């Protein structure tokens, strides 16, 4: 059974940085799936933040984070990362990762204060 565990969230001031990690356990075929980071702010629907292809060569971002966030992966470590720079209060939310849009982690809280 595949499990995804996120870490790296926390409280940061606007303009600061955080690096989120998502480790997949029990995933034999991790390197065959695209991975995504999603977030959900209080009272809002979950939104897609970034995705990365199985091989790591194709990356996509929602417009609001382009130029500030970078998604990457290490298939040998079965880990996907989200480097978040120049954070804004509107980036606040629970960030979770997904393997192939099928398996989901529990999420990690990111709070950006103004």
N, C-alpha and C positions, 0 to 999 in steps of 0.2 A: 504494500500500500504506500502510495506516494504521499509524503508530507512536506509542506513548505513552511519554513519558519523565518519570519522577518526579524530584523533587529536594526538598531541604529537611529531610531527615532528619538525625539526629545524636544526640549524647549529651547528656542534660539531667537535672538533678536533679528529684526529685519536687516537684511544685508548679509547675514551670516550663512554658514554652510553646514550641511549634514550629508553623511554618506550612509545610505541604506543598503543592507545586505539581505539576501533571500537564499537560504540553503535548502536544497532538495534532498530529502532522504528517501531511500527506497525507490529511487527513480533510475531504473536501468537505462532508459532511453532518453535521458535528460538532453543529450546533444542532438536529438532529433526534433525537438519541439521549439517553437518560438516561445519567448517569455515576455510577460508584460507586467508593468507596474500600473496600478490603479489607485485612485484616492476617492475618499468620500468625506465631504465636509458636512458638518451638522445641518440637518434639514435639507440636504441636497442629494441628488442622485449620484451614484458612483460614476466616475468618469475615467476614461483611459488617459494615462499620462504619457507612457512611452512603451514601445515594443522593440524587441530585438529578435532577429531571425536566428534559426538554429545554429548557424555557423558564425553568427555575430557580425556579418557583413552589412546587413540592412537594418537601419534603425529609423524609427519614426517617433515623432513627438507631437503632442497637442500644441497648438499655437502659443498658448500662454506660457509654456516653459521652454520654448526654443531659445537656444543661446544661453540658457541658465542651467539646465539639467542635462546629464549625460548618462545614458544607460550602457552597461557593458556586462559581459559574462565571462566566466571561467569554467569551461565545460569539464575540465579535469577536477575541479573542486565542486562541481554541480552547484554553482553559485551565480546569482545575477545581482548586479549592483545598480544603485541609482545615486549618482553624485549630484547633489543639489546645491547650487551656488546662488548668491544674491537672492536669498529667500525673501518672500513677501508675505504679509499677513494672510493674503488670499490663498496661499499654499497650505494653510492649516487644514489638517484632516487626518483620517486614518489611511495609511498607505499599505496596500497589500499587493502581493505578487501572484501571478498566475502562470501555470504551465499549460500552454496551449489553449487557454481559455476554459479549461475543464477542471483543473485542480487549483484550489485557492488556499492561500495562507490566512492566518487569523488577523494579520495586520500589525502595524506599529504606528503609534501616534506621533504626529509631527505638529508642533504648535509654534507659530511664528508671532512674536509680539512686536507691536509697532513702537 
